[in-house]
Amino acid sequence: MAASSSGFTAHLDFKLSRFSISPFHAYSHGLDSRRKKRRVRLLLDGNGVRVSRIDCCCSDSVVRRASGSGNSVEKPEEKRSHRSRFQAIPALPFPSHQSRFGSKQEKFYPRCTPRNTGPQSRDTPPKRDTGIANEKDMGINLLKENVSETGTNEDGSTWFRESGEDLGENGYRCRWTKMGGRSHDDSTQWEETWWEKSDWTGYKELGVEKSGRNAEGDSWWETWQEMLHQDEWSNLARIERSAQKQAKSGTENAGWYEKWWEKYDAKGWTEKGANKYGRLNEQSWWEKWGEHYDGRGSVTKWTDKWAETELGTKWGDKWEEKFFAGIGSRHGETWHVSPSGGRWSRTWGEEHFGNGKVHKYGKSTTSESWDIVVDEETYYEAEPHYGWADVVGDSSQLLSIEPREMPPGVYPNLDFGSSPPPPVDDLPDSPLPPSH
């Protein structure tokens, strides 16, 4: 075990220089409108659409809002900690990269009211190993009006903001807001979309998608979703949360990808898991883990981590445990493969009988072996540290989504299907293509 741990540390303890994230900021608040002067001119473009041009007294920033003829539209501004048997996967810090076109915006906003200015720059990538954020940290603030705006800041960077509503069958409604910006030379850009969905079956969903690229060519993509629905087999309310995150270096063959998910129902059934992949030049590593609680005392946990180099060295560690009513088992393996093909491994196991006795056994390819029974207390987590009551308390925005009003005599179409849902597909080993 010790040899394997040091192997991971020696090969994978590194630091890249440009990726990072910090939580994006809410829009800045400006001075009271009574202290601000604006010049507004109404123009007609070539299609007869009325466009309002707003010249701010303290900046050259210009906002354009298109609207239908005679109807001007004005828009207000808008962990998981998983225990493992050894630290096989290193931290991959990405120090913060300062926005190339946001600095002048940040100096500009405090002097002007943000009512008709563009959104703040969000040109920073996500952080690794931060799990699924709570909804309050995502800052979803949907507009109540359909708008389409663009603008140019004093430094030449541009921005856009759109919002709308999509309707469908069975009471489906999706409200959304999309925004983005780019520098004057297109070297830096970002986009972000917020949405909320609902229908007459009681389904509700909140979501965010973000992407961007900086001047060094570093790129990233991130999604976050939270949904409420009725489980088709138990008829219980269920809340599910998920997140996907990816970042790539623009200057070297480096990047990472993560997928996280959590599922909860009202009787304590809980499922959590993550799939991760990372790469730094000639070294790559993977990690998968999962937890399952049936709500009646049965729990299963597992972890599988491995890494390799282009020279052929490979190493890893995996384990699994299953318990119910104090009785259960644990087993695992640590292994290493050399470039010449030589393999070393150590396997181990534990049987817990629920009476204070534990059978421990194991062996290795270097002739180690043991098989003993010891007096030892059995410890395991029969319930998740974060469960149904916690996720309900952290999902107030999701639960407050108002569906479309259902007309009298209309009933929702509840189609639960005829077969159980398929299992979660394994992620590909290398979701990030090599950089060139």
Buried (B, 14 or more C-beta within 10 A) or exposed (E): EEEBBEBBEEBBEEEBBBBBBEEBEEBBEBEEEEEBEEEEEEEEEEEEEBBBEBBBEEBEBBBBBBBEEEEEBEBEBBEBEBEBBBEBBBEBBBEEBEBBBBEBBEEBBEBBBBBBBBBBBBBBBBBBBBBBBBBEEBBBEBBEEEBBBBBBBBBEBBBBBBBBEEEEEBBBBBBBBBBBBBBBEEBBBBBBBBBBBBBBBBBBBBBBBBBBBBBBEBBBBBBBBBBBBBBBEEEBBBBBBBBBBBBBBBEBBBBBBBBBBBBBBBBBBBBBBBBBBBBBEEBBBBBBBBBBBBBEEBBBBBBBBBBBBEEEBBBBBBBBBBBBEBEBBBBBBBBBBEEEEEEBBBBBBBBBEEEEEBBBBBBBEEEEEEEEEEEEEBEBEEEBEBBBEEBBEBBEBBEEBEBBEEEEEEEBEEEEEEEEEEEEEEBEEEBBEEBE
